[in-house]
C-alpha cells in the first residue's frame, strides 16, 4: 500500500472480495492508506461484500472512516473522471 500511495494517485480502490480474514495489522494498513490518501486529497474506496468483514468494519466503527462498496463496479463508478475506457480493470485500457 505504501508503494502505491507514495505515487500520489488520485484514487485507490482496495478489493477485499477474496479476503477471508483481516487482523489488526491489516486494519492498520488500511487506516494508514486512508490517511495518506486524505493527505494528498485522493479518494480511498474499499470493496467488501462479505458480511463478516462488513461486521468487523461496523464493530470497529471503521465503516464511518472508509467508503465501503458492495462491488468493484460500484466503487469504480464512484471515482470522478473514471469511465469504462480508463479503468485499470478494462483489458482494452491495459493495451494502451
N, C-alpha and C positions, 0 to 999 in steps of 0.2 A: 504494500500500500504506500509506503514511504517513497518508493521509486516512482510510482505513478503520480502521487500528489506533488512531488518535487518538480514535476514538469509543468505545473500550474495549468492543469486542464480547466476548461470552462465548466465541465461537469464530470461526475463519476457515478456509474451505476454498478452496484455490487449485487450479483445474483446469487442468492442463498438457496435456490430451489433444490440443489443436490447436496446440501449440507444437512447432516443429521444431528449434529451436536455442536454447541458453542459454549466454551468455558469463559472464565473471567478474562483470560488473556485475549481471546477473540473479541469479546465485547470492548475491551480496552483499545484494541487496534481500530475497531470501527469508530469509537468515540474520538480517537486521535485523528482519524481520516476526516471525520465530520468537522472537527475543529480546524484542521488545516484547510479544508475546502472553504470554510466560512472566512478564514483569514484572507484567502485570495479571491473571495467573492464568487466562488464556484458552487455549483449545486452538488449535493450528495444524496443519492437515492438508493434504497435497498429493496430488492425484490425478495419477498418472503411470503409464500403461500402455505407454508406448513403451520398447522395450528399450534404445535408445541413450541415452535420458535416464536410465533407471534405472542404466545402466552408469556414466554421469557421476556420479550420486549415490554409487555404490559406490566408484569410484576416488577421489573427494574425501572419502570417509567421511562425507558428509552424510546417507547413509542411516541413520547412527547418531544423527543430530541430528533429522531430520524424521520425522514419522509419514507414511509413504507408503502409498497405496491404489491398487488396480487400477482402481476405478471410482468415479464420483461417488456412486453409491448406497451403496457400502461406506463411503466417507468420511463421508457424512451420517448413516448408520446408527450410526456410532461416536460421534457427538456426543450427550452426555447431554441429555435433555429435548427432542430434536428428533424429531418424527414426521412422517408424510406430510402432516398438516394444517397444520403450521407451517413447513415448509421453503420457502425462497425460490424453489426451482425448481418448486414446485407452483403452477400457474396459478390454482387456486382460492384459495390463500392470498394471492396478489398482489391479488386483487379486494377483500379485506377491508380 
